[in-house]
Structures are given as C-alpha cells and as structure tokens.
C-alpha cells in the first residue's frame, strides 16, 4: 500500500512550487522515488532509503533470467520485506512485500489531425512492453521450485505521467488500454491480443520479436489517477497508476503453446508444468 500512498502525494512533487519539473522520464522516476521516501518516513520506517532501489534487476539468484535477457531491470523497486505486518487479510487489499514499478513519461511533440500524438504507435508499444515485463519477468520462486499452490508476494505497478491527456499516446485499436488512459475506472480490465487485427504484425514486432502470437489479459487492475480539473491550463500533467491484481498471458513460445496466470488471491498457475519459465525466458530475450 506504500506505493499507493506515495502516488497520493505525487502531485506535490511534480507540480509544487520549487520542485523539479518533469520534462523527461528520469524526472518522473526521481519525483516518485521522493514521494515513496516521504511515504516511508510517514510510517516511521527505519532506514527508508534502503527500501528503494532504482533500475532493479528482474533476475535473481533463485529465479535467474537466461543469457541474453539478464539485463532487464524495473524502474523502481520497493522492498518491504522484514516488516512482519503482512497478513492474508492485508494481502486482500493489494499489500505485498515486494513492489515492482515501471514508469513512463509521455511527452507530446506533435498531434495528428485526429488529435493523437504522432508517436502514439511507438508509445503504445513501449507501454505494452512495460506491462509484459511486469506480468512475466517479476520473479516467482515458488513456481520455479515446484511448490504446491504457489503464490506471489510481489505487486506490479505501471506509473504514467503525461504532459497531455494520456489517451492521445495510445493507439485507438488498443481499445481497453486506450479507455483506461482516457477515463480510468477504479477497477479495469486490459486485454491486448497481438495475434489478430491491427495489433498483430508490425505493432507486435515493435513490442518484441516473435510476439505476434501473444495475448495479454490483465483481468483485474486497480487504477488511481490525478488528472487536472482544468485540462486547458498551461504546463498541466496527467498522472496515472495502474496496479495489476490479476493477469494471464498465453501464446506459442518457441513452438510450444503455453500460458500462466496470476490471480487476485495471489495464486500463480501454469497451463502445463514449465510454462512460466518458458514464457519468462522468451520474453526476456525477445522484448524490445
């Protein structure tokens, strides 16, 4: 819940007097890290700076990534391990020991006649890649060791800060993702099928090599947003935080139909034994 607490005070860090202005992604990451630090201080956490890591590797000793994919990192990692306050009841509200955050700053350079940003397709592919990294690359050691009824202890977040309404950066044919960016509902579902329609082919290949047969279904997401009351004002910023509570990925990976899912009760299930690592290795090597 610390990530949500940090997001609740993020407007002060990005729009308050005297604070660093967000003009690129590094500014967005540093502003959110500062908000996280304030949230930790508010809870009297000892040595709070040690809890936050930037450019944290998805690869771990227990769940390594393959050669060629071991340079994958998330933008922000918050480790709340050792706090000893975790319970099943608290987990049911989205609380996790390990928190992975991918951050994106969307800057508009030029709009098309339809109002979309000219880089909408590239931005959409980068956003899809962030979502896939969060679903697939977050290490799940209980799955790897073959534990019965494995459960995740990690939370997955996508943080987006934009200098224009966020939906202009998302291709309209990515209907559910575009809808969440335009009018974020508290609970949302984001489904992207890279095997058919306009999302297949060239767009899928922008996300990753050989991704045309892949389907990502974020079956449950909790959204938090700070959108300006007067969007016509100057130097406005739109802030969106998406927490992935449940998701499923499926497709054909290295010629083998595979799939796995993370559910809201924290359970991780594979369609067949070995699917988790097969998909994880494929994505780690081939994602752009």
C-alpha positions as CSV (number, residue, x, y, z in Angstrom):
1,X,0.0,0.0,0.0
2,X,3.0,2.3,0.3
3,X,3.1,2.7,-3.5
4,X,-0.5,4.0,-3.4
5,X,0.4,6.3,-0.5
6,X,3.3,7.7,-2.5
7,X,1.1,8.3,-5.5
8,X,-1.5,10.1,-3.4
9,X,1.1,12.8,-2.7
10,X,2.8,12.8,-6.1
11,X,1.1,16.0,-7.3
12,X,3.1,17.9,-4.7
13,X,6.4,16.5,-6.0
14,X,5.6,17.2,-9.7
15,X,3.6,20.4,-9.5
16,X,4.5,22.1,-6.2
17,X,6.5,25.3,-6.0
18,X,10.2,24.8,-6.1
19,X,10.1,21.2,-7.0
20,X,11.9,19.7,-10.0
21,X,9.8,20.0,-13.2
22,X,9.1,16.8,-15.1
23,X,10.5,17.0,-18.6
24,X,11.8,13.5,-19.1
25,X,11.4,10.0,-17.7
26,X,14.3,10.3,-15.3
27,X,12.5,13.3,-13.7
28,X,9.3,11.2,-13.3
29,X,11.2,8.4,-11.6
30,X,13.1,10.7,-9.2
31,X,9.9,12.5,-8.3
32,X,8.1,9.3,-7.5
33,X,11.1,8.0,-5.5
34,X,10.9,11.2,-3.4
35,X,7.2,10.6,-2.8
36,X,8.0,7.0,-1.8
37,X,10.6,8.2,0.6
38,X,8.1,10.6,2.2
39,X,5.5,7.8,2.5
40,X,8.1,5.6,4.3
41,X,9.0,8.4,6.6
42,X,5.3,8.9,7.4
43,X,5.2,5.3,8.7
44,X,8.4,5.7,10.7
45,X,10.1,3.0,8.7
46,X,13.8,2.6,9.8
47,X,16.4,3.2,7.1
48,X,13.8,4.0,4.5
49,X,16.3,4.8,1.8
50,X,17.4,1.2,1.8
51,X,13.9,0.1,0.9
52,X,14.0,1.9,-2.5
53,X,16.1,0.7,-5.4
54,X,16.2,2.2,-8.9
55,X,17.0,0.0,-12.0
56,X,16.4,-3.1,-10.0
57,X,17.2,-6.4,-11.9
58,X,14.3,-8.8,-12.6
59,X,16.9,-11.6,-12.4
60,X,17.5,-13.1,-9.0
61,X,19.7,-15.9,-7.8
62,X,16.6,-18.1,-7.2
63,X,14.9,-17.1,-10.4
64,X,17.6,-16.2,-12.9
65,X,17.0,-14.9,-16.4
66,X,18.6,-16.6,-19.4
67,X,21.8,-15.3,-21.1
68,X,20.7,-12.5,-23.4
69,X,17.9,-11.4,-21.1
70,X,19.7,-10.8,-17.8
71,X,20.0,-7.1,-18.3
72,X,16.3,-6.5,-17.7
73,X,15.5,-4.0,-14.9
74,X,12.4,-2.3,-13.5
75,X,12.5,1.4,-12.9
76,X,11.7,1.4,-9.2
77,X,11.7,-1.5,-6.7
78,X,10.3,-1.1,-3.1
79,X,11.2,-3.9,-0.7
80,X,9.0,-4.1,2.3
81,X,10.4,-7.5,3.5
82,X,11.1,-7.9,7.2
83,X,8.2,-5.6,8.2
84,X,6.3,-8.6,9.7
85,X,3.0,-6.9,9.2
86,X,1.8,-9.0,6.2
87,X,-1.4,-11.0,6.7
88,X,-3.9,-12.7,4.4
89,X,-6.4,-10.0,5.3
90,X,-4.0,-7.3,4.3
91,X,-3.0,-9.1,1.1
92,X,-6.6,-9.0,0.1
93,X,-6.3,-5.2,-0.2
94,X,-3.3,-5.4,-2.6
95,X,-0.5,-5.2,0.0
96,X,2.7,-7.1,-1.0
97,X,6.3,-7.4,0.4
98,X,8.0,-6.7,-3.0
99,X,6.8,-3.9,-5.3
100,X,7.9,-3.5,-8.9
101,X,7.2,-0.2,-10.7
102,X,7.7,0.6,-14.3
103,X,7.5,4.3,-15.0
104,X,6.7,6.1,-18.2
105,X,6.8,9.8,-19.1
106,X,4.8,10.6,-22.2
107,X,5.7,13.9,-23.9
108,X,3.7,15.2,-26.8
109,X,5.8,16.6,-29.7
110,X,3.1,16.9,-32.4
111,X,-0.5,15.9,-32.8
112,X,-2.1,14.4,-35.9
113,X,-5.4,15.7,-37.3
114,X,-7.2,13.1,-35.2
115,X,-5.7,14.5,-32.0
116,X,-3.4,11.5,-31.5
117,X,0.3,12.1,-30.9
118,X,2.4,11.3,-33.9
119,X,4.4,8.8,-31.7
120,X,1.3,7.0,-30.5
121,X,2.3,3.7,-32.0
122,X,5.8,3.8,-30.6
123,X,4.5,4.9,-27.2
124,X,1.8,2.1,-27.2
125,X,4.5,-0.5,-28.0
126,X,6.6,0.8,-25.1
127,X,3.6,0.7,-22.7
128,X,2.8,-2.8,-23.8
129,X,6.4,-3.9,-23.2
130,X,6.2,-2.4,-19.7
131,X,3.0,-4.3,-18.9
132,X,4.5,-7.5,-20.2
133,X,7.7,-7.1,-18.2
134,X,5.6,-6.6,-15.0
135,X,3.4,-9.7,-15.7
136,X,6.1,-12.0,-16.9
137,X,9.6,-11.0,-15.6
138,X,8.8,-10.5,-11.9
139,X,10.5,-13.5,-10.3
140,X,8.2,-16.1,-8.8
141,X,10.5,-18.5,-6.9
142,X,7.6,-20.7,-5.6
143,X,6.7,-21.6,-9.1
144,X,10.3,-22.4,-10.1
145,X,10.9,-24.8,-7.2
146,X,7.6,-26.6,-7.9
147,X,5.9,-25.7,-4.7
148,X,2.3,-26.8,-4.5
149,X,-0.2,-24.0,-4.9
150,X,2.5,-21.3,-5.4
151,X,1.6,-17.7,-4.5
152,X,3.2,-14.4,-5.5
153,X,4.5,-12.0,-2.9
154,X,5.0,-9.2,-5.4
155,X,2.9,-6.3,-6.5
156,X,3.1,-4.9,-10.1
157,X,2.6,-1.2,-10.9
158,X,2.6,0.9,-14.1
159,X,3.2,4.6,-13.4
160,X,2.4,7.0,-16.2
161,X,3.0,10.8,-16.2
162,X,2.0,12.7,-19.3
163,X,2.1,16.3,-20.4
164,X,-1.2,15.9,-22.4
165,X,-4.3,13.7,-22.0
166,X,-2.8,10.2,-21.8
167,X,-5.2,8.6,-24.3
168,X,-3.6,10.6,-27.2
169,X,-0.5,8.4,-26.7
170,X,-2.3,5.1,-27.1
171,X,-3.4,3.6,-30.4
172,X,-7.2,3.6,-30.5
173,X,-7.4,0.0,-31.7
174,X,-5.9,-1.0,-28.3
175,X,-9.5,-0.4,-27.1
176,X,-9.3,-1.4,-23.4
177,X,-5.9,0.3,-22.8
178,X,-7.0,3.5,-24.6
179,X,-10.2,3.5,-22.5
180,X,-8.3,3.2,-19.2
181,X,-6.0,6.0,-20.1
182,X,-8.9,8.2,-21.2
183,X,-11.2,7.6,-18.2
184,X,-9.5,5.4,-15.6
185,X,-12.2,3.5,-13.7
186,X,-11.3,2.2,-10.2
187,X,-11.4,-1.4,-11.4
188,X,-10.5,-2.1,-15.0
189,X,-9.6,-4.9,-17.5
190,X,-6.9,-4.5,-20.2
191,X,-6.8,-7.1,-22.9
192,X,-4.4,-7.0,-25.9
193,X,-4.4,-9.7,-28.5
194,X,-1.2,-9.4,-30.6
195,X,-2.3,-12.3,-32.8
196,X,-5.1,-10.6,-34.7
197,X,-6.3,-7.3,-36.1
198,X,-4.2,-4.1,-36.2
199,X,-2.3,-5.2,-33.1
200,X,-0.7,-8.1,-34.9
201,X,2.2,-7.9,-37.3
202,X,4.1,-4.7,-37.3
203,X,2.9,-3.4,-34.0
204,X,3.5,-6.7,-32.2
205,X,7.1,-6.7,-33.6
206,X,7.6,-3.3,-32.1
207,X,6.8,-4.8,-28.7
208,X,9.1,-7.8,-29.2
209,X,10.5,-10.2,-31.8
210,X,8.0,-13.0,-32.4
211,X,5.3,-11.5,-30.2
212,X,2.6,-11.7,-32.9
213,X,1.0,-14.8,-31.4
214,X,0.8,-13.5,-27.8
215,X,-2.2,-12.5,-25.8
216,X,-2.0,-10.5,-22.6
217,X,-5.2,-10.2,-20.5
218,X,-4.9,-8.1,-17.3
219,X,-8.2,-9.5,-15.9
220,X,-8.2,-7.2,-12.9
221,X,-6.4,-3.8,-12.4
222,X,-6.9,-1.1,-9.8
223,X,-6.4,2.4,-11.1
224,X,-5.5,5.6,-9.3
225,X,-5.4,8.9,-11.1
226,X,-4.6,12.6,-10.7
227,X,-6.0,14.4,-13.8
228,X,-6.1,18.2,-13.9
229,X,-9.5,19.8,-13.1
230,X,-8.9,22.3,-15.9
231,X,-7.1,20.5,-18.7
232,X,-6.8,23.7,-20.7
233,X,-4.3,25.2,-18.2
234,X,-0.6,25.6,-19.1
235,X,2.1,23.1,-18.1
236,X,-0.5,20.5,-16.9
237,X,0.4,16.9,-16.0
238,X,-1.7,13.8,-16.0
239,X,-0.8,11.1,-13.5
240,X,-2.0,7.5,-13.6
241,X,-1.1,4.5,-11.5
242,X,-2.2,1.0,-12.6
243,X,-1.8,-1.9,-10.1
244,X,-2.0,-5.3,-11.8
245,X,-4.0,-7.5,-9.5
246,X,-4.6,-10.5,-11.8
247,X,-3.4,-11.3,-15.3
248,X,-3.0,-14.1,-17.8
249,X,-0.5,-14.5,-20.7
250,X,-0.8,-17.1,-23.4
251,X,0.5,-17.9,-26.9
252,X,3.0,-20.1,-28.7
253,X,6.6,-19.7,-27.4
254,X,9.4,-21.4,-29.3
255,X,6.8,-23.6,-30.9
256,X,5.1,-24.7,-27.7
257,X,1.6,-23.4,-26.7
258,X,2.0,-22.1,-23.2
259,X,0.3,-19.9,-20.6
260,X,0.2,-18.9,-17.0
261,X,-1.9,-16.7,-14.8
262,X,-1.6,-14.6,-11.6
263,X,-4.9,-14.4,-9.8
264,X,-6.3,-11.9,-7.3
265,X,-5.8,-14.4,-4.4
266,X,-2.0,-14.3,-5.3
267,X,-2.0,-17.8,-6.8
268,X,0.2,-18.5,-9.8
269,X,-1.0,-21.3,-12.1
270,X,0.6,-22.8,-15.3
271,X,-1.3,-24.4,-18.1
272,X,1.4,-27.0,-18.2
273,X,4.5,-27.5,-16.0
274,X,7.3,-25.3,-17.1
275,X,5.2,-22.7,-18.9
276,X,6.2,-19.9,-16.5
277,X,9.9,-20.2,-17.2
278,X,9.4,-20.9,-20.9
279,X,7.4,-17.7,-21.3
280,X,9.7,-15.7,-19.0
281,X,12.8,-16.7,-20.9
282,X,11.2,-16.0,-24.3
283,X,10.0,-12.5,-23.2
284,X,13.3,-11.7,-21.5
285,X,15.3,-12.4,-24.6
286,X,13.0,-11.0,-27.3
287,X,11.2,-8.0,-25.8
288,X,12.3,-4.6,-27.2
